[in-house]
Amino acid sequence: MMCKVVFLLEERSMKALLEGLMPRFFPDLKFQCVQHEGKHDLEKSIPRKLRGWQEPGVHFVVVYDNDRGNCIELKQRLTALCNESGRPDTLVRIACQELEAWYFGDTEALSLAFDKKQLRTIGDKARYRDPDSMAYPSKELSKLIPEFQKISGARKMSVHLSRTANRSGSYHELMDGIERLAASMSLPE
């Protein structure tokens, strides 16, 4: 039986990022990204998708931006939705605070993706040291990179982000979770 990971995502930029990262970091892992039109749409969709998906060997991963909410309560709520839907094995991961914080976690990748050498050293500044605590990383990116667009930016970053050299804890939580999930699945060698 062929196993696959289905990512349930709240927006297109996360889909663009994962579609670039997954083949680089997990080349043998079959995956599918299902984007939604925001948080409300994703939350409504979780029970239907988890109950109705009939393909055998599918493992689900829900990825959700925290957006200055209570991360613990949010993860508990989403995990409860997955449990109630009969899929307690669903991996739930929260991007703190937004997906774009992960870009600040790897300033070398940010510099390469946008061809701006000065971005390499911004991680030394106090306001950028802990990317997961930044309140509005997407707005901060727009200040530093006026041409920044969420979807094209995600595609550019997916080429350069490192699997390990990132200061974002929520980025590592997602990558480590996927790694454990991939290891638990019977992947071809």
Steps between C-alpha positions, in 0.01 A plus 500: 500500500634840401494748788451871455484816710213743442563851625189699593605865473330831560652693211679487165835630624539198732416274208761674282763462772432132572483407132857628471635369831359148507681367191827652628479370856293183456549390137342156546191624681182515293296804605207718405424855613135600544469873545203675652372856489613599846465372854121477513486298179774265623334440837165425334671268254703291748216271615371448145844428354615271781177297505447491126847430366485141378852452363689237706838582650435874535642695793379854564692810607313820589710818482351821637632852568470608863451869415560625855253254652554261787712229339420234761123556485507508120690172474268339757193614305634370168618173657153451654342555156729232354425259786124555467535430127648157571858594406691540828823426310476833314806719550402856594765771469473872564713763325587760764390768431482479123665292232727796420666471843671187366674718242649716776624180661731441204642837400754338265208354300316832516806679364542251216131485408469876463860571393560744786830437679410737785227257614762243610577694817155613610478194728756672722251775583294440813163541325582217256681255729189306600295482180209319666440793735470757220145638498471576126784338306327544164475877557863509609601318182309755293698779667834332434406370155243737343445263207415209735188304404378208714467228233799587282700558820409152623617350171830690519555400863423132433810480281731634771363415846720262693357193669713555810645856501186685608442681829122452490382238747164463324680433169700223669185357658345461156812357335574262789136385500509429128830318541354276773189443292704408192715263706188326633364444150627224275690703243680344203877493538 
